[in-house]
Amino acid sequence: MFIYFTEEQRQRANAVDLEDFLLRHNEKLLRSGREKRLASDHSVTIRGNEWYDHASEEGGAGH
């Protein structure tokens, strides 16, 4: 299934501070050097608006 996002929607998503977003949604984060890790899934790291899942070797920004 493909979901189309407008350029404005992509820009807004890429500007989201994921750490702040996750904390406001009650996700616990653990410090890991310059990054944070999800307490619920230690393979996912967050830095600014970028995320990376080390287990699946996938990542992205904002979305």
Buried (B, 14 or more C-beta within 10 A) or exposed (E): EEEEEEEEEEEEBEEBEBBEEBEEEEBEBEEEEEBBBBEEEEEBBBBBBBBBBEEEEEEEBBE
